[in-house]
């Protein structure tokens, strides 16, 4: 068969290269630019990119053969195999990076001093024990902690469960120098009852609802 690669729609695509292209699937638009298959730039279109990644995997080899001049089939297959290997390595690297970030977050966030201080006060608070029972089991903290040279601020929430009831604790804390100080510690018991654990009295203010992501470096 004559080598018709690079001739667009007139190119005759050899049957042996009509197979799934892992390089196009893994590296999509990067692969597309390098292989002169610019339809891969549709990866930048929201929603379309969800489908396009699979279209590139299925049609990528055919498009690359039609759009780019290759020495022969062996050259094409060797190059596309390398794209697949590097694409696989790149995806593994991304998973390792984000997996490591999540692992560090899960390990470090519950050790933040603002959270540790709040848990210590909640589990020893007569008002919290009266409402939830003892022992009180704290949950994983969510919210934000930010620190800087002059201080920091924490806005957290975590669940608190005892033999009698379940509740949610809302925490505000500030850091001055190297010391953290709790400025607000509210227990909201299931049913809507709010207790100010810093003073033991009912708090009528609605509790803050911090987001679910950490922002900024953790303070100690």
RALINWO-V870713 format. One line per field, one symbol per residue. burial: + if it has 9 or more other ideal C-beta (glycine too) atoms within 8 Angstrom, else -. A space follows every 10 residues. Layout:
burial = ???
This chain:
burial = ----++---- +-++--+--- +++++++++- +++-+-+--+ +++----++- -++--++--+ ++++++++-+ --+-+++-++ -+++-+++-+ +--------- ----+--+++ -+-++++++- +++-+-+++- ++---+-+-- +++++++--- ++++++++++ ++--++++++ +++++----+ -+-++++++- ---++++--+ ------++-+ ---+-+-++-
